[in-house]
Amino acid sequence: MERQVRTHAVPRGDAAEQAGTRWLAMPDGQSLYLRDWPNPAARDAVLIVHGLGEHSGRYEPLAQWFLARGYAVRSYDQRGHGRTPGQRAAIRHGDDLLRDLAVVYRDYASNFGKLPLLLGHSMGGLVALRTVLDGRVEPPALVLSSPALRTFEAVWLRRLAAGLARVLPNLPLRNGLPLDGLSHDPKVIEDYRNDPLCSGAITPRVADFIFRAGVSSVADAWRLKVPTLLLVAGSDRLVDPSGSRDFADGAWATKQLTSRFFDTLFHELFNETETGRHQVLAQLAEWLRRVAVA
């Protein structure tokens, strides 16, 4: 992590961009930006949780994939991300992201009239999994895409994050993620770098949350009670895939986990080049049919 000194202005978007979106207030007054892809004929719904530094709008292609299969879709910009206001990648309390997900999930379930499937990518996968393991939400099924269950950061850096989280929790830093490891598709990388809603920021409190929640989630794998599909990028350079392997080993006895490893694919499995993306979506479609939530 490097010192991040650039401030971030949150673009508000035009009327077309804001169609199908709204704001949802959290109990502490923080407003989150919600993005809905409604489907009047939907049989089921899915809530998508994005990763560190990105935002809900990047999941348009995945949302369209679900819409074509009879789902309604919602995503939202987590605290400090996308159009949600506030310091980039900053939270007030260590479990803010978990609390937010629980509120958004319950709101969506109430509006849709049925519990939605939950899908989380990278940090969003960690947030989704930890929220489920804590019993804050109980989705009918859970999908984890390259979840941040372990990082490549050295032990000393994790200890430094823990110390700074106590004294300078919202110190602006650079996350240092290697964006060329997002996908084999150069356009995905270019679009990410040119997206004003994407940020390279992190803060000690968020970093400490990721480190701690990853360790605890792997340790608590035996508590998994929800049918779960774990999609792992074997050539991931943003999160360490060994965390997913250890989680899979720990959850084996629950008989709730299906794991699919894609040895040559990069971090953003749903944004890979067409052959790889097709393989990932084929596995997702097959699993959804098998658990009877499609």
C-alpha positions as a Python dict, from the first residue, in 0.01 Angstrom:
ca = {
    (1, 'M'): (0, 0, 0),
    (2, 'E'): (129, 344, -92),
    (3, 'R'): (20, 684, 29),
    (4, 'Q'): (-283, 804, -169),
    (5, 'V'): (-300, 1180, -185),
    (6, 'R'): (-539, 1244, -475),
    (7, 'T'): (-892, 1339, -379),
    (8, 'H'): (-1185, 1176, -556),
    (9, 'A'): (-1491, 1356, -687),
    (10, 'V'): (-1792, 1127, -727),
    (11, 'P'): (-1957, 1176, -1070),
    (12, 'R'): (-2333, 1207, -1042),
    (13, 'G'): (-2425, 1075, -1386),
    (14, 'D'): (-2693, 1182, -1631),
    (15, 'A'): (-3064, 1097, -1636),
    (16, 'A'): (-3012, 790, -1854),
    (17, 'E'): (-2744, 656, -1622),
    (18, 'Q'): (-2966, 707, -1320),
    (19, 'A'): (-3269, 529, -1472),
    (20, 'G'): (-3336, 215, -1267),
    (21, 'T'): (-3134, 345, -973),
    (22, 'R'): (-3216, 489, -635),
    (23, 'W'): (-3063, 566, -298),
    (24, 'L'): (-3102, 357, 15),
    (25, 'A'): (-3022, 505, 359),
    (26, 'M'): (-2834, 290, 607),
    (27, 'P'): (-2917, 308, 982),
    (28, 'D'): (-2617, 537, 1045),
    (29, 'G'): (-2729, 784, 777),
    (30, 'Q'): (-2494, 674, 499),
    (31, 'S'): (-2672, 657, 162),
    (32, 'L'): (-2584, 380, -83),
    (33, 'Y'): (-2635, 398, -458),
    (34, 'L'): (-2855, 110, -576),
    (35, 'R'): (-2876, -11, -934),
    (36, 'D'): (-3168, -234, -1039),
    (37, 'W'): (-3224, -432, -1357),
    (38, 'P'): (-3595, -516, -1320),
    (39, 'N'): (-3757, -809, -1498),
    (40, 'P'): (-4140, -820, -1486),
    (41, 'A'): (-4135, -1191, -1572),
    (42, 'A'): (-3863, -1279, -1319),
    (43, 'R'): (-3897, -1606, -1128),
    (44, 'D'): (-3596, -1532, -908),
    (45, 'A'): (-3358, -1250, -826),
    (46, 'V'): (-2987, -1204, -767),
    (47, 'L'): (-2800, -942, -564),
    (48, 'I'): (-2445, -872, -688),
    (49, 'V'): (-2173, -735, -457),
    (50, 'H'): (-1878, -572, -636),
    (51, 'G'): (-1511, -572, -542),
    (52, 'L'): (-1257, -323, -411),
    (53, 'G'): (-1212, -9, -618),
    (54, 'E'): (-1492, -76, -866),
    (55, 'H'): (-1869, -25, -878),
    (56, 'S'): (-2203, -182, -967),
    (57, 'G'): (-2214, -45, -1321),
    (58, 'R'): (-1935, -281, -1428),
    (59, 'Y'): (-2176, -573, -1387),
    (60, 'E'): (-2407, -473, -1672),
    (61, 'P'): (-2307, -773, -1894),
    (62, 'L'): (-2351, -1019, -1606),
    (63, 'A'): (-2685, -861, -1516),
    (64, 'Q'): (-2801, -903, -1877),
    (65, 'W'): (-2695, -1269, -1864),
    (66, 'F'): (-2913, -1322, -1556),
    (67, 'L'): (-3203, -1125, -1706),
    (68, 'A'): (-3204, -1357, -2008),
    (69, 'R'): (-3241, -1650, -1769),
    (70, 'G'): (-3545, -1520, -1585),
    (71, 'Y'): (-3384, -1325, -1302),
    (72, 'A'): (-3428, -972, -1175),
    (73, 'V'): (-3095, -819, -1072),
    (74, 'R'): (-2975, -565, -820),
    (75, 'S'): (-2631, -437, -734),
    (76, 'Y'): (-2510, -140, -531),
    (77, 'D'): (-2204, 76, -480),
    (78, 'Q'): (-2049, -13, -146),
    (79, 'R'): (-1930, 255, 96),
    (80, 'G'): (-1651, 459, -51),
    (81, 'H'): (-1713, 321, -399),
    (82, 'G'): (-1874, 433, -722),
    (83, 'R'): (-2152, 691, -685),
    (84, 'T'): (-2196, 627, -314),
    (85, 'P'): (-2067, 946, -145),
    (86, 'G'): (-1784, 959, 105),
    (87, 'Q'): (-1410, 907, 120),
    (88, 'R'): (-1291, 640, -121),
    (89, 'A'): (-1259, 292, 33),
    (90, 'A'): (-1330, 421, 383),
    (91, 'I'): (-1563, 280, 648),
    (92, 'R'): (-1660, 402, 996),
    (93, 'H'): (-1664, 63, 1168),
    (94, 'G'): (-1497, -268, 1094),
    (95, 'D'): (-1822, -442, 1000),
    (96, 'D'): (-1988, -161, 803),
    (97, 'L'): (-1975, -350, 473),
    (98, 'L'): (-2143, -652, 632),
    (99, 'R'): (-2415, -440, 789),
    (100, 'D'): (-2476, -260, 461),
    (101, 'L'): (-2514, -584, 267),
    (102, 'A'): (-2766, -714, 520),
    (103, 'V'): (-2978, -398, 486),
    (104, 'V'): (-2962, -397, 105),
    (105, 'Y'): (-3042, -769, 92),
    (106, 'R'): (-3346, -740, 319),
    (107, 'D'): (-3472, -440, 124),
    (108, 'Y'): (-3443, -628, -205),
    (109, 'A'): (-3608, -941, -63),
    (110, 'S'): (-3896, -730, 66),
    (111, 'N'): (-3942, -550, -265),
    (112, 'F'): (-3910, -864, -478),
    (113, 'G'): (-4117, -1083, -247),
    (114, 'K'): (-3862, -1364, -240),
    (115, 'L'): (-3511, -1417, -105),
    (116, 'P'): (-3259, -1344, -381),
    (117, 'L'): (-2951, -1541, -475),
    (118, 'L'): (-2633, -1367, -352),
    (119, 'L'): (-2325, -1325, -573),
    (120, 'G'): (-2005, -1155, -464),
    (121, 'H'): (-1681, -1088, -651),
    (122, 'S'): (-1336, -1040, -494),
    (123, 'M'): (-1379, -818, -184),
    (124, 'G'): (-1752, -843, -255),
    (125, 'G'): (-1720, -1221, -237),
    (126, 'L'): (-1555, -1188, 101),
    (127, 'V'): (-1828, -949, 219),
    (128, 'A'): (-2100, -1184, 95),
    (129, 'L'): (-1943, -1494, 250),
    (130, 'R'): (-1871, -1334, 588),
    (131, 'T'): (-2225, -1194, 601),
    (132, 'V'): (-2366, -1541, 534),
    (133, 'L'): (-2134, -1716, 781),
    (134, 'D'): (-2237, -1464, 1048),
    (135, 'G'): (-2604, -1542, 986),
    (136, 'R'): (-2687, -1182, 892),
    (137, 'V'): (-2855, -1304, 571),
    (138, 'E'): (-2969, -1649, 458),
    (139, 'P'): (-2985, -1657, 78),
    (140, 'P'): (-3114, -1967, -103),
    (141, 'A'): (-2775, -1992, -277),
    (142, 'L'): (-2440, -1815, -283),
    (143, 'V'): (-2191, -1759, -567),
    (144, 'L'): (-1833, -1651, -492),
    (145, 'S'): (-1615, -1522, -777),
    (146, 'S'): (-1243, -1493, -696),
    (147, 'P'): (-1323, -1412, -331),
    (148, 'A'): (-1055, -1221, -138),
    (149, 'L'): (-1005, -1492, 122),
    (150, 'R'): (-628, -1445, 117),
    (151, 'T'): (-404, -1175, -23),
    (152, 'F'): (-43, -1165, -139),
    (153, 'E'): (55, -899, 117),
    (154, 'A'): (337, -985, 356),
    (155, 'V'): (274, -1049, 725),
    (156, 'W'): (443, -722, 824),
    (157, 'L'): (209, -527, 600),
    (158, 'R'): (-95, -695, 751),
    (159, 'R'): (33, -609, 1097),
    (160, 'L'): (93, -251, 988),
    (161, 'A'): (-265, -227, 858),
    (162, 'A'): (-395, -353, 1192),
    (163, 'G'): (-193, -93, 1380),
    (164, 'L'): (-290, 193, 1152),
    (165, 'A'): (-656, 86, 1169),
    (166, 'R'): (-645, 174, 1539),
    (167, 'V'): (-475, 514, 1511),
    (168, 'L'): (-526, 636, 1151),
    (169, 'P'): (-814, 421, 1026),
    (170, 'N'): (-901, 634, 723),
    (171, 'L'): (-553, 734, 611),
    (172, 'P'): (-580, 752, 229),
    (173, 'L'): (-351, 500, 60),
    (174, 'R'): (-306, 336, -278),
    (175, 'N'): (-411, -28, -293),
    (176, 'G'): (-136, -115, -543),
    (177, 'L'): (-341, -383, -719),
    (178, 'P'): (-187, -497, -1052),
    (179, 'L'): (-463, -401, -1294),
    (180, 'D'): (-300, -591, -1579),
    (181, 'G'): (-406, -904, -1390),
    (182, 'L'): (-777, -824, -1412),
    (183, 'S'): (-838, -1005, -1741),
    (184, 'H'): (-670, -1134, -2054),
    (185, 'D'): (-889, -887, -2245),
    (186, 'P'): (-694, -558, -2290),
    (187, 'K'): (-1018, -363, -2331),
    (188, 'V'): (-1134, -465, -1984),
    (189, 'I'): (-812, -322, -1838),
    (190, 'E'): (-831, -5, -2047),
    (191, 'D'): (-1195, 53, -1955),
    (192, 'Y'): (-1118, 6, -1586),
    (193, 'R'): (-830, 255, -1595),
    (194, 'N'): (-1043, 513, -1779),
    (195, 'D'): (-1351, 468, -1559),
    (196, 'P'): (-1391, 775, -1333),
    (197, 'L'): (-1594, 564, -1090),
    (198, 'C'): (-1308, 319, -1033),
    (199, 'S'): (-1049, 405, -770),
    (200, 'G'): (-709, 280, -663),
    (201, 'A'): (-769, 382, -301),
    (202, 'I'): (-773, 186, 22),
    (203, 'T'): (-761, 278, 391),
    (204, 'P'): (-609, 88, 685),
    (205, 'R'): (-950, 0, 830),
    (206, 'V'): (-1070, -152, 501),
    (207, 'A'): (-740, -334, 451),
    (208, 'D'): (-757, -471, 805),
    (209, 'F'): (-1116, -582, 744),
    (210, 'I'): (-1010, -773, 432),
    (211, 'F'): (-718, -941, 609),
    (212, 'R'): (-916, -1036, 920),
    (213, 'A'): (-1237, -1142, 744),
    (214, 'G'): (-1041, -1357, 501),
    (215, 'V'): (-867, -1548, 780),
    (216, 'S'): (-1186, -1591, 981),
    (217, 'S'): (-1389, -1703, 677),
    (218, 'V'): (-1140, -1978, 592),
    (219, 'A'): (-1140, -2088, 957),
    (220, 'D'): (-1521, -2090, 963),
    (221, 'A'): (-1566, -2285, 640),
    (222, 'W'): (-1716, -2575, 836),
    (223, 'R'): (-2009, -2349, 928),
    (224, 'L'): (-2128, -2311, 568),
    (225, 'K'): (-2500, -2391, 551),
    (226, 'V'): (-2594, -2243, 214),
    (227, 'P'): (-2549, -2411, -128),
    (228, 'T'): (-2243, -2232, -261),
    (229, 'L'): (-2056, -2218, -590),
    (230, 'L'): (-1692, -2117, -558),
    (231, 'L'): (-1536, -1992, -884),
    (232, 'V'): (-1159, -1954, -860),
    (233, 'A'): (-911, -1795, -1101),
    (234, 'G'): (-607, -2020, -1082),
    (235, 'S'): (-378, -1750, -1231),
    (236, 'D'): (-514, -1473, -1009),
    (237, 'R'): (-262, -1199, -931),
    (238, 'L'): (-492, -976, -725),
    (239, 'V'): (-599, -1226, -459),
    (240, 'D'): (-422, -1544, -356),
    (241, 'P'): (-623, -1846, -484),
    (242, 'S'): (-477, -2062, -207),
    (243, 'G'): (-731, -1900, 26),
    (244, 'S'): (-1012, -2043, -184),
    (245, 'R'): (-844, -2383, -190),
    (246, 'D'): (-817, -2388, 189),
    (247, 'F'): (-1178, -2272, 222),
    (248, 'A'): (-1287, -2552, -10),
    (249, 'D'): (-1097, -2806, 201),
    (250, 'G'): (-1257, -2675, 519),
    (251, 'A'): (-1609, -2672, 375),
    (252, 'W'): (-1588, -3018, 219),
    (253, 'A'): (-1770, -3193, 503),
    (254, 'T'): (-2067, -2955, 481),
    (255, 'K'): (-2154, -3091, 136),
    (256, 'Q'): (-2279, -2740, 50),
    (257, 'L'): (-1983, -2632, -163),
    (258, 'T'): (-1918, -2682, -533),
    (259, 'S'): (-1575, -2560, -641),
    (260, 'R'): (-1462, -2482, -994),
    (261, 'F'): (-1100, -2384, -1058),
    (262, 'F'): (-996, -2221, -1386),
    (263, 'D'): (-620, -2262, -1389),
    (264, 'T'): (-531, -2018, -1668),
    (265, 'L'): (-785, -1742, -1604),
    (266, 'F'): (-726, -1406, -1439),
    (267, 'H'): (-911, -1234, -1155),
    (268, 'E'): (-1229, -1106, -1322),
    (269, 'L'): (-1374, -1436, -1438),
    (270, 'F'): (-1693, -1277, -1574),
    (271, 'N'): (-1485, -1029, -1776),
    (272, 'E'): (-1236, -1272, -1927),
    (273, 'T'): (-1187, -1322, -2300),
    (274, 'E'): (-1477, -1500, -2463),
    (275, 'T'): (-1356, -1860, -2440),
    (276, 'G'): (-1274, -1833, -2070),
    (277, 'R'): (-1586, -1632, -1990),
    (278, 'H'): (-1799, -1891, -2170),
    (279, 'Q'): (-1650, -2169, -1957),
    (280, 'V'): (-1722, -1978, -1636),
    (281, 'L'): (-2080, -1892, -1731),
    (282, 'A'): (-2143, -2250, -1844),
    (283, 'Q'): (-2039, -2376, -1500),
    (284, 'L'): (-2258, -2113, -1334),
    (285, 'A'): (-2560, -2205, -1548),
    (286, 'E'): (-2516, -2576, -1480),
    (287, 'W'): (-2486, -2521, -1106),
    (288, 'L'): (-2794, -2298, -1097),
    (289, 'R'): (-2994, -2569, -1271),
    (290, 'R'): (-2862, -2829, -1029),
    (291, 'V'): (-2953, -2637, -713),
    (292, 'A'): (-3293, -2554, -864),
    (293, 'V'): (-3275, -2178, -818),
    (294, 'A'): (-3288, -2093, -1188),
}
